[in-house]
Amino acid sequence: MGVAATANEGNAHIHIPHKEGFLTKYVFSQDHKMISKQFLVTGLVMALVGMGMSTLFRLQLGWQGESFAILKWILGDVWAPDGILSPDKYLALVTMHGTIMVFFVLTGGLSGTFANLLIPLQIGARDMASGFMNMLSYWFFFLASVIMIASIFVEGGPASAGWTIYPPLSAIPETIPGSGTGMTLWLVSMTIFIASSLIGGLNYIVTIINLRTKGMKMTRMPLTIWAILVTAILGVLSFPVLLAAALLLVFDRSFGTSFYLSDIMVQGQLLDVSGGSPVLFQHLFWFLGHPEVYIVLLPALGISSEVIATNSRKPIFGYRAMIVSILAIGFLSFIVWGHHMFITGMNPFLGAVFTFTTLLIAIPSAVKAFNYLTTLYKGRIIFTPAMLFAIGTVSTFVTGGVTGIILADSALDINLHDTYFVVAHFHIVMGMSAVLAMFAGIYHWFPKMYCKMMNNKLGYVHFWLTFISAFGVFLPQHFIGLAGIPRRYYENTAFPMFDDMLELNQLVTWFAILGAVAQLLFVFNFLFSIFKGQRAPQNPWKSNTLEWTTPVEHIHGNWHGALPTVHRWPYDYSKPGADEDFIPQTVPLAEGEVDEGAGYGH
Amino acid sequence: MITFLIYAVIFLGVAALVRLAMVYQASKELRGEREENVSASENSWNAILFIVFMIALYAGYIYLIFEYSDALLPKAASAHGFKEGSIYSIDALMNINLVVVNIVFVVINTLLFFFAFKYVREKRETAEFFPHNNKLELFWTIIPSIFLAFIIIFGLTIWNNVMDADKEVLAADGSVVEPVVIELYARQFDWHARYAGADGELGMANVRYIEGSNQTGVMKNDPNSLDDIIVKSEFHLPVNVPVKFKIRSQDVIHSAYMPHFRAQMNAVPGMNTQFTFVPTITTNEMRQDPKVMRKYEKINLIRSEKGEDQVEFDYILLCNKICGASHYNMQMKIVVESQEDFDKWLSSKKTFGDSEGLTTKSKKVDNKLAENLEIN
């Protein structure tokens, strides 16, 4: 409590003497650094679960209908009778994989970890605006995670209607086993998750707007903070719409309304529903769903900007253009949701509008890609593991992004919609970019989080195996999609025309296994380094940003004594005339020196 | 017992690994090596690996393109999908897009990996302080914008043409060819196709009318229903005649996906959707297509290795929206043939009136009931 109350008192000599028990320090902590670690560990556990699920269903897709002892061992007789995954449980795994990865890993885990860690440290604040709300945000997230995992074990299995839970499939329990208790728990979990996300997001926005230290103008904020700010705004504006959509679905499921249902007969039973529209749900869902893509991606791009600039020993190229791109992407993400719905029977004119707005996003995205390249150009690159992952992020962002141009074109989407081409596209551009950036962030800020260093060599092996398997898994999936194979198919053997893709599916599965095994290296490195890693120095990467001016050991309030004063933008790397190749933001401008962030066009 | 042994081995393995890592860590401390100081050899090796990776990536990609070019969808069998000598088709748009997209993919990735290789610390005295350049940034804002403007205009022209449900085809004598009207009816987990029959009008239908053999809920007292023809598992289309699909669902959302015709539209309960296309290649002609023949040769080779039946090319309608446990096997065969063969096939089928034993055509439709039910 004390920290929150004094958070804005920049000059107060901060030392808050209060006793900390185990509970207040490690469990119900209100310190943003501890909450960040809690988000990270929860997110990583969820990531392992989500990845494990994908490996299991990849076994089925690689060797369709073959029996695996490991499936029987892990999933049991109900899910995998005779070691063969059952069709409805295949859909359950796919659904849970998507839900966990999109919401619990890449939204909660990624934003939760780095927003909490970096906002106060990089803007020079004692803590978040409200430490208590911050703690609530984590515990809501934790509760949502527990409920989502628990839903796997209920009768009928977890939600199985795809992570997009389109009704009527998600609304009527008779249509698929997972739409019973499992779906109810999914909705409960997501409601709590959204509450967590809103509480956290509001806190992030308020903190960034109000608690910047002296001299930390908006145009001197690191790009990570800009990305997190826009991400939080997107979340606060779009998650309530998903909440509304979910609540209406709860009404349809439990209280006899028909918001999304009309003229339906299931298993010979005519349902007493009329006048609703399943397409309404899709509009509401994707009004969140598309900004959600950028809620996942923007923090990833923020992290990679920071890591690439630091390790290229160069300023990020086009700082202002990067900010404008983030804002443009954020704005556009709200008016493109219809590109998920070109073939729902929506008016073709609307389809045309959404094609137009969607393709506009390629412009700020292209600007970002070129700016990353120019940042590397004539740099002096140091390949820390974080740097490798950040470069990997740029590669997957571009590789997955370009196929977006094809899918955004409504005419081309007719034939590619819901095929593996889409799966390949969004896994590379959103999934892989965000995952690689999350690793970049972990390797880069591990010293700040755990006061220890991670092992570089293991980091290198981890990166190369992960990067290779990212392309190994998703590059062939473009071909599988172009052959016309729909996603969410339990097997393709019902269609002889897809028989020649079986081999390719095996290849994909092999790479998926390689990728999964590679993550064990990371888990080992992570855990080992927390306990036995080298002790971190104060500024291991010779970085300019404020978090590296804090003491290595964590203290409440972050800085001994007064808060630092900021004099320059965060990217003065290799500035001519300076003694070293970096100038921290706290160093006053020399006489006649121009602050690059303060504005160009001069 | 064996399970216990496995766990024990895993546990001991991890413990040994931890000990090993600790010894390694200690030796590192003794040598004074710090994790934050990336060594020259580590740095150079990673730079080289980026180039190695790039070459492997492109080699793999090129291999996939050559190895699997036959396995991809053949040229489109509909007028909007592919038109000889015209760029106004989905396939032409796709090809232009693919060319551009591949150029961007290769150029940017190559620059990225090459810069990573070239500007590595070991080869550089200092980094260049190069924070921004307005002209350069303007340049790479404008170039993508121009390209996208082109793609948008081109794409939307085709989109408007494809989505026109009243496409007309002119016969040799200049008269308009009458379209064939077909309702595709989706439910868990099969399809029905209903032909409008001689009158060219589908009878009204609603799930409320489903009973007995009337599986798709066709309204019996609508005179238009009597000559409707309902088929399962296989339906036929006449070549070069517009086919107007009306699409309906009984339970959940399905999607009528006909990949060879570059056609897809969702089947949404409580709502009528539509899609019109003109099939241009008969099933038999497609079976003679060299690319298709190569694809099926390979498929039959794989199938004979597995001891499965040999197959021939067929057009197919499949469900492409997750709809339940058997979503993966919800299909219907499509046969495209000449008008004469089509007429012969259709006339061999029973009409709805015949199969339901409805003989009088005098029954009048109950308009009021129809309005109340918002009948399709």
Interface residues (C-beta under 8 A of the other chain):
Chain A: S86 P87 D88 L91 A161 G162 Y166 P168 L169 I172 T175 I176 P177 L261 S262 D263 I264 M265 V266 L270 S274 G275 G276 S277 P278 V279 S312 R313 K314 P315 I316 F317 G318 Y319 R320 A321 I343 T344 G345 P348 G351 A352 T355 F356 L359 L360 A362 I363 A366 V367 A369 F370 N371 Y372 L373 T374 L376 Y377 K378 G379 R380 I381 I382 F383 T384 L388 I391 V394 S395 V398 T399 V402 T403 I405 I406 D409 S410 A411 L412 I414 N415 H417 D418 T419 P447 M453 M454 N455 N456 K457 Y460 W464 F467 I468 F471 G472 L475 P476 F479 L482 A483 G484 P486 R488 Y489 Y490 E491 N492 A494 F495 P496 M497 D499 D500 M501 L502 L504 F524 F528 K532 G533 Q534 A536 P537 P540 W541 Y571 Y573 S574 K575 P576 D581 E596 Y600 G601
Chain B: L17 V18 A21 M22 Q25 K28 E29 R34 E35 E36 V38 E42 N43 N46 A47 L49 F50 F53 L57 G60 Y61 L64 Y68 D70 A71 L72 L73 G81 I90 L93 M94 N97 L98 V100 V101 V104 F105 I108 N109 L111 L112 F113 F115 A116 Y119 V120 R121 R124 E125 T126 A127 E128 F129 F130 P131 H132 N133 N134 L136 E137 W140 T141 P144 S145 L148 I151 I152 G155 L156 I158 W159 N160 V162 M163 Q188 N206 V207 R208 I210 G217 I247 Q250 D251 V252 I253 S255 Y257 P259 R262 A263 Q264 M265 N266 V268 P269 G270 M271 N272 T273 Q274 K295 K298 I299 I302 R303 V311 F313 D314 I316 L318 C319 N320 K321 I322 C323 G324 A325 S326 H327 Y328 N329 Q331 E374
